[in-house]
Amino acid sequence: MDPTEYSGNDRGVVLFTALMFVLIMSILGTIACIITANDSTIAVNNEVSRKAFYSAEAGVHFALASIQKGLKANTMTLPETTGATVSLSSCMLPSDPDITDILFEYLPTGAPVLTRIAENEYQFTVRGYGSRNADADIHVTFRKRSAFKFGAFGDKGFTAPEFSNFYGYDSTVSLTPVGDDGTNRCDIGSNQSVTLSGNTEVHGHIGLGSSETIAAIYNPTGNPEPRIYGTGNVVRTVGRVEPDPLGIVGGEYAEKLNDCRFFNDNGMIPADLILGNGETVTLSGKPGGANYHFTSIELKTGATMNIDTLAGPVNLFISGELDGKNGTITHDSGDPRKFNIFADRSDPVSLATSSAFYGVVYAPFADLDIFNGAAFYGAIHAKTVDVKNSGNFYFDIALKNRFLTKAVAISSWYEVRR
């Protein structure tokens, strides 16, 4: 057989192979173009979706800032009952020609609202927009911040002696706690210093704030040193703590105190109250709270101030010294939420707890001395706190939702998938 007879066919095979290679390359090139185009489309879609999400996120922060500003200026009120709503129409971003890529609105469209879903729990939804009809929804739950970050707080210092015990409990669960409930909810704090002596127990944490640029310090003394049972880092740096979160000077509670000067429930009880040896006075509550105002209080040896909250809470506002170290303030209901002492001056405040004390002492500019022979149930907030005698202190965490500031904070948020 002559091999040269097949040479022309060989050239055809080569051509066919070349054409197949070109075809395959064309197909691969087409696939690559399609993949690139799809990737580009996906990238563009991700970009516009991301911008929509960021616009929604901007709406979240703008709403919270607007709500907080409105609360502080008394131009906005949060709903007072679960399920109730208030309009969010005032929280829209103002028109600004320099802002062209941020667009959001609150839902439902046309009539945006925030809703109260539980005690001190509120929610709203914001929708952000991007190009190509992209949008994203963020659902937000927020709350008003509590005035009591700590069960016991002394702005310029907190001191407790040996064998002092600090516990937490919830008065809505039990009015008669016994020792530690295992939840470690009694935190102690200061913007300057916390000094605890040996054999002291804190079932919570030590929160160290700061005074201007100087960080607070913790001073444990004695042997054995104080025992702190909080989880994780038991001594924590928390940044500067607001000394007067309720605004007893220049704020919300300053207005309450000023109103109480002229419209109070003192009756025949003088504003400058001095109880002599063995004398007694009773401050009775009423529905919604009875408000008493004093320029000073002195309880001499054996004197007693009875707090009767059977008909309702008692609020005691004082603009001056409260000298109760030789007498007793009794409150037999056992409910710290029903008795509150508010002081707006730097005059000292002193208490003796020969019987159990149930209530709140809020004196952010005063030195508070506690001569405790019995347990203290409630919360204390003062310029300085000096516990003179060992004893048990129980922080009632139910007070956190009872005394709220006009600052707000996010509890939770998530993107709504549609």
C-alpha positions as CSV (number, residue, x, y, z in Angstrom):
1,M,0.0,0.0,0.0
2,D,1.3,3.4,-0.9
3,P,1.3,5.7,2.2
4,T,1.1,8.8,0.1
5,E,-2.5,8.0,-0.8
6,Y,-3.7,9.2,2.7
7,S,-1.7,12.5,2.9
8,G,-4.7,14.6,1.8
9,N,-7.0,13.1,4.4
10,D,-4.4,13.9,7.1
11,R,-4.7,17.5,6.2
12,G,-8.4,17.3,6.6
13,V,-8.1,15.8,10.1
14,V,-5.8,18.6,11.1
15,L,-8.3,21.1,9.9
16,F,-11.2,19.4,11.6
17,T,-9.2,19.2,14.8
18,A,-8.4,22.9,14.5
19,L,-12.0,23.8,14.0
20,M,-13.1,21.7,17.0
21,F,-10.5,23.5,19.1
22,V,-11.8,26.9,17.9
23,L,-15.3,25.8,18.7
24,I,-14.4,24.6,22.2
25,M,-12.5,27.8,22.9
26,S,-15.5,29.8,21.6
27,I,-17.8,27.9,24.0
28,L,-15.4,28.3,26.9
29,G,-15.1,32.0,26.0
30,T,-18.9,32.4,25.9
31,I,-19.2,30.6,29.3
32,A,-16.5,32.8,30.7
33,C,-18.4,35.9,29.5
34,I,-21.6,34.6,31.0
35,I,-20.0,33.8,34.3
36,T,-18.3,37.3,34.3
37,A,-21.6,38.9,33.5
38,N,-23.4,37.0,36.2
39,D,-20.6,37.8,38.7
40,S,-20.9,41.4,37.8
41,T,-24.7,41.3,38.2
42,I,-24.3,39.6,41.5
43,A,-21.7,42.1,42.6
44,V,-23.9,45.0,41.6
45,N,-26.9,43.5,43.3
46,N,-24.8,42.9,46.5
47,E,-23.6,46.5,46.3
48,V,-27.1,48.0,46.0
49,S,-28.4,45.7,48.7
50,R,-25.5,46.7,50.9
51,K,-26.3,50.4,50.3
52,A,-30.0,49.7,51.1
53,F,-29.0,48.0,54.3
54,Y,-26.6,50.8,55.3
55,S,-29.4,53.3,54.6
56,A,-31.7,51.3,56.9
57,E,-29.0,51.3,59.5
58,A,-28.6,55.0,59.2
59,G,-32.4,55.2,59.8
60,V,-32.0,53.2,63.0
61,H,-29.4,55.5,64.5
62,F,-31.3,58.7,63.3
63,A,-34.5,57.4,64.9
64,L,-32.8,56.6,68.2
65,A,-31.1,60.0,68.3
66,S,-34.3,61.8,67.4
67,I,-36.3,59.8,70.1
68,Q,-33.7,60.6,72.7
69,K,-33.6,64.3,71.8
70,G,-37.4,64.5,71.9
71,L,-37.5,62.8,75.3
72,K,-34.9,65.2,76.7
73,A,-36.7,68.2,75.2
74,N,-40.1,66.9,76.4
75,T,-41.4,67.0,72.8
76,M,-41.9,63.3,72.6
77,T,-43.6,60.8,74.9
78,L,-43.2,57.0,74.6
79,P,-46.4,54.9,74.7
80,E,-47.4,54.0,78.3
81,T,-49.3,50.8,77.8
82,T,-48.3,47.5,76.1
83,G,-49.5,47.5,72.5
84,A,-49.9,51.3,72.3
85,T,-48.1,53.3,69.6
86,V,-46.8,56.8,68.8
87,S,-45.9,58.3,65.5
88,L,-42.4,58.3,64.1
89,S,-43.2,60.9,61.4
90,S,-41.0,63.5,63.2
91,C,-37.9,61.2,62.8
92,M,-37.5,61.5,59.1
93,L,-34.2,62.7,57.7
94,P,-34.5,66.4,56.7
95,S,-34.0,67.3,53.1
96,D,-30.4,68.0,52.3
97,P,-28.9,68.5,48.8
98,D,-25.6,67.1,50.0
99,I,-27.2,63.8,51.1
100,T,-28.1,61.9,47.9
101,D,-27.3,58.3,48.7
102,I,-29.1,57.8,52.0
103,L,-32.8,57.1,51.8
104,F,-35.0,55.4,54.4
105,E,-38.4,55.5,55.9
106,Y,-40.2,54.0,58.9
107,L,-42.9,51.4,58.6
108,P,-45.7,51.1,58.0
109,T,-45.2,53.5,55.1
110,G,-47.3,56.6,55.3
111,A,-48.0,56.2,59.0
112,P,-44.8,55.1,60.7
113,V,-45.0,54.1,64.4
114,L,-43.1,52.7,67.3
115,T,-44.8,50.3,69.6
116,R,-44.5,49.4,73.2
117,I,-44.2,45.6,73.5
118,A,-43.5,45.3,77.2
119,E,-42.5,47.3,80.2
120,N,-39.6,49.5,79.0
121,E,-39.4,47.7,75.7
122,Y,-40.2,49.5,72.4
123,Q,-39.8,48.5,68.8
124,F,-40.0,50.0,65.3
125,T,-39.0,48.9,61.8
126,V,-37.0,51.0,59.3
127,R,-36.7,50.4,55.5
128,G,-33.6,51.5,53.6
129,Y,-33.5,52.0,49.9
130,G,-30.8,51.6,47.2
131,S,-30.7,51.8,43.5
132,R,-32.4,49.3,41.2
133,N,-35.4,49.1,43.6
134,A,-33.2,47.5,46.3
135,D,-34.5,47.7,49.9
136,A,-33.7,46.3,53.3
137,D,-35.7,46.3,56.6
138,I,-34.2,46.4,60.1
139,H,-36.4,45.6,63.1
140,V,-35.2,47.3,66.3
141,T,-36.1,46.8,69.9
142,F,-34.9,49.5,72.4
143,R,-35.3,50.6,75.9
144,K,-34.8,53.6,78.1
145,R,-31.6,53.3,80.2
146,S,-32.0,52.7,83.9
147,A,-30.7,55.3,86.3
148,F,-29.3,52.5,88.5
149,K,-26.4,50.8,86.8
150,F,-25.3,49.8,90.3
151,G,-27.0,48.7,93.4
152,A,-24.7,51.0,95.4
153,F,-22.9,53.9,93.8
154,G,-20.7,56.6,95.2
155,D,-19.5,59.1,92.6
156,K,-16.5,60.3,94.6
157,G,-16.0,57.1,96.6
158,F,-17.6,54.0,98.1
159,T,-16.4,52.4,101.4
160,A,-17.6,49.4,103.3
161,P,-16.2,47.7,106.5
162,E,-15.5,44.1,107.3
163,F,-18.2,41.5,107.1
164,S,-20.4,43.5,104.8
165,N,-22.5,41.5,102.3
166,F,-23.9,42.8,99.1
167,Y,-26.6,40.7,97.4
168,G,-29.2,41.2,94.6
169,Y,-32.8,40.1,94.5
170,D,-36.1,40.9,92.7
171,S,-38.9,42.3,94.9
172,T,-41.5,41.3,92.3
173,V,-40.5,37.7,93.0
174,S,-39.9,37.8,96.7
175,L,-40.0,40.6,99.3
176,T,-38.0,38.5,101.8
177,P,-34.7,37.4,100.2
178,V,-32.3,35.4,102.3
179,G,-28.6,35.7,101.4
180,D,-27.3,35.0,97.9
181,D,-29.8,34.2,95.2
182,G,-27.1,32.9,92.9
183,T,-27.5,35.5,90.1
184,N,-24.8,37.9,91.3
185,R,-26.9,41.1,90.6
186,C,-25.5,43.6,93.1
187,D,-22.9,45.7,91.4
188,I,-20.9,48.4,93.3
189,G,-19.5,51.4,91.4
190,S,-17.7,54.7,91.7
191,N,-16.0,57.3,89.5
192,Q,-13.2,57.6,91.9
193,S,-12.6,54.7,94.3
194,V,-14.2,51.6,95.8
195,T,-12.7,50.5,99.1
196,L,-13.8,47.2,100.7
197,S,-12.4,45.6,103.8
198,G,-11.6,42.0,104.6
199,N,-14.3,39.3,104.8
200,T,-16.7,41.4,102.7
201,E,-18.7,39.6,100.0
202,V,-20.0,41.3,96.8
203,H,-22.3,39.1,94.8
204,G,-21.9,41.1,91.6
205,H,-19.2,43.2,90.1
206,I,-17.0,46.2,90.9
207,G,-17.6,48.9,88.3
208,L,-14.8,51.5,88.0
209,G,-15.7,54.7,86.2
210,S,-13.6,57.8,85.9
211,S,-13.4,61.4,87.0
212,E,-12.5,63.5,84.1
213,T,-9.4,61.7,82.7
214,I,-8.5,59.8,85.9
215,A,-9.7,56.3,86.1
216,A,-11.3,55.0,89.4
217,I,-9.4,52.5,91.5
218,Y,-10.3,49.5,93.6
219,N,-8.8,49.2,97.1
220,P,-9.3,45.8,98.7
221,T,-8.0,45.6,102.3
222,G,-7.8,43.1,105.1
223,N,-7.1,39.4,105.3
224,P,-8.8,37.6,103.8
225,E,-9.5,40.1,101.0
226,P,-13.1,40.8,99.9
227,R,-14.7,38.1,97.8
228,I,-16.4,39.1,94.6
229,Y,-18.7,36.5,93.0
230,G,-19.6,38.1,89.6
231,T,-18.9,36.2,86.4
232,G,-16.0,36.9,84.2
233,N,-13.9,39.9,85.0
234,V,-15.2,40.9,88.4
235,V,-13.5,44.3,88.5
236,R,-14.5,46.2,85.4
237,T,-13.6,49.5,83.8
238,V,-16.9,51.0,82.7
239,G,-16.1,54.6,81.6
240,R,-17.4,57.7,83.3
241,V,-20.8,57.1,85.0
242,E,-23.3,60.0,85.0
243,P,-23.3,61.3,88.6
244,D,-26.9,62.6,88.3
245,P,-28.8,60.4,85.8
246,L,-32.2,61.5,87.1
247,G,-31.5,65.2,86.8
248,I,-32.2,66.2,90.4
249,V,-30.3,69.4,89.4
250,G,-31.4,70.9,86.2
251,G,-33.3,67.9,84.9
252,E,-36.6,66.0,85.2
253,Y,-36.4,65.4,89.0
254,A,-35.4,69.0,89.6
255,E,-38.8,69.9,88.2
256,K,-40.5,67.4,90.5
257,L,-38.6,68.7,93.5
258,N,-39.5,72.3,92.6
259,D,-43.1,71.5,92.2
260,C,-43.1,69.7,95.6
261,R,-41.9,72.9,97.3
262,F,-45.3,74.5,96.6
263,F,-47.6,71.5,96.2
264,N,-46.9,68.8,98.7
265,D,-48.5,66.4,101.2
266,N,-46.8,67.8,104.3
267,G,-50.1,69.1,105.8
268,M,-49.2,70.1,109.4
269,I,-45.7,68.6,109.2
270,P,-43.1,71.5,109.1
271,A,-40.6,71.7,106.3
272,D,-37.9,72.1,108.9
273,L,-38.5,68.9,110.8
274,I,-36.9,68.2,114.1
275,L,-38.1,65.1,116.1
276,G,-37.1,65.1,119.7
277,N,-36.3,62.2,121.9
278,G,-38.9,59.5,121.4
279,E,-41.0,61.6,119.1
280,T,-42.7,60.1,116.1
281,V,-44.1,61.3,112.7
282,T,-45.8,59.3,110.0
283,L,-45.6,60.0,106.3
284,S,-48.6,58.3,104.6
285,G,-48.7,57.4,100.9
286,K,-51.5,57.7,98.5
287,P,-52.4,56.3,95.0
288,G,-49.9,57.7,92.5
289,G,-47.5,58.6,95.3
290,A,-47.5,61.2,98.1
291,N,-44.8,63.9,97.9
292,Y,-43.3,65.5,101.0
293,H,-40.8,68.3,101.0
294,F,-38.3,69.2,103.7
295,T,-35.6,71.8,104.0
296,S,-34.0,69.7,106.7
297,I,-34.7,66.7,108.9
298,E,-33.2,65.8,112.3
299,L,-34.1,62.7,114.2
300,K,-32.8,62.8,117.8
301,T,-32.2,59.8,119.9
302,G,-35.1,57.4,119.8
303,A,-37.1,59.5,117.3
304,T,-38.9,57.6,114.6
305,M,-40.2,58.5,111.1
306,N,-42.8,55.9,110.1
307,I,-43.4,55.4,106.4
308,D,-46.9,54.1,105.7
309,T,-47.3,52.9,102.1
310,L,-50.5,51.0,102.6
311,A,-52.4,53.4,100.4
312,G,-49.5,54.2,98.0
313,P,-45.9,55.2,97.6
314,V,-44.1,57.9,99.6
315,N,-41.6,60.3,98.0
316,L,-39.5,62.4,100.3
317,F,-37.8,65.4,98.7
318,I,-35.2,67.2,100.8
319,S,-33.2,70.4,100.1
320,G,-30.9,70.3,103.1
321,E,-29.4,68.0,105.7
322,L,-31.0,64.7,106.7
323,D,-29.6,63.7,110.1
324,G,-31.1,60.4,110.9
325,K,-28.1,58.7,112.5
326,N,-29.7,58.8,116.0
327,G,-33.2,57.9,115.0
328,T,-35.0,55.4,112.9
329,I,-36.9,55.4,109.6
330,T,-39.3,52.5,109.5
331,H,-41.1,51.1,106.5
332,D,-43.0,48.0,107.2
333,S,-44.3,47.1,103.8
334,G,-41.1,45.5,102.8
335,D,-41.3,46.9,99.3
336,P,-38.4,49.2,98.3
337,R,-40.3,50.4,95.3
338,K,-42.7,52.3,97.5
339,F,-40.3,54.7,99.4
340,N,-37.8,57.1,97.9
341,I,-35.6,59.8,99.3
342,F,-34.4,62.5,96.9
343,A,-31.8,65.1,97.9
344,D,-30.6,67.9,95.6
345,R,-28.0,69.6,97.8
346,S,-24.5,68.8,99.1
347,D,-25.7,68.8,102.8
348,P,-24.9,65.4,104.3
349,V,-27.4,62.6,104.6
350,S,-27.1,60.0,107.4
351,L,-29.3,57.0,108.2
352,A,-29.4,54.4,110.9
353,T,-31.0,51.1,110.1
354,S,-31.7,49.7,113.6
355,S,-34.7,48.1,111.8
356,A,-34.7,47.0,108.1
357,F,-34.7,49.9,105.6
358,Y,-36.7,49.4,102.4
359,G,-36.3,52.1,99.8
360,V,-34.2,54.2,97.5
361,V,-31.7,57.0,98.6
362,Y,-30.8,59.2,95.7
363,A,-28.5,62.1,96.8
364,P,-25.9,62.5,94.0
365,F,-24.3,65.6,95.5
366,A,-24.3,64.6,99.2
367,D,-22.1,62.5,101.4
368,L,-24.2,59.5,102.6
369,D,-23.3,57.8,105.9
370,I,-25.2,54.5,106.7
371,F,-25.0,53.3,110.3
372,N,-26.5,50.0,109.6
373,G,-27.5,47.5,112.3
374,A,-30.1,45.9,110.1
375,A,-30.4,45.0,106.5
376,F,-30.8,47.6,103.7
377,Y,-33.1,46.7,100.8
378,G,-33.3,48.9,97.7
379,A,-30.6,51.1,96.1
380,I,-28.3,54.0,97.0
381,H,-26.8,56.6,94.7
382,A,-24.8,59.5,96.3
383,K,-21.6,61.6,96.0
384,T,-19.9,59.4,98.6
385,V,-21.2,56.3,100.4
386,D,-19.7,55.3,103.7
387,V,-21.1,52.2,105.3
388,K,-20.1,52.5,108.9
389,N,-21.1,49.2,110.3
390,S,-21.2,45.7,108.8
391,G,-24.5,44.3,107.6
392,N,-26.4,43.0,104.6
393,F,-27.3,45.2,101.6
394,Y,-29.8,43.9,99.1
395,F,-30.1,45.6,95.7
396,D,-33.7,45.3,94.3
397,I,-33.2,44.9,90.6
398,A,-36.9,45.7,90.1
399,L,-35.9,49.3,90.6
400,K,-34.0,49.3,87.3
401,N,-37.3,49.7,85.3
402,R,-38.8,52.0,87.9
403,F,-36.2,54.8,87.6
404,L,-35.4,55.4,83.9
405,T,-33.4,58.2,82.3
406,K,-34.2,59.9,79.0
407,A,-31.3,58.1,77.3
408,V,-32.1,55.1,75.1
409,A,-30.2,52.0,74.1
410,I,-30.8,49.2,71.6
411,S,-31.8,45.9,73.1
412,S,-31.7,43.9,69.9
413,W,-32.0,44.3,66.1
414,Y,-32.1,42.1,63.1
415,E,-32.6,42.4,59.3
416,V,-36.0,41.2,58.2
417,R,-35.8,38.7,55.3
418,R,-38.6,39.1,52.8
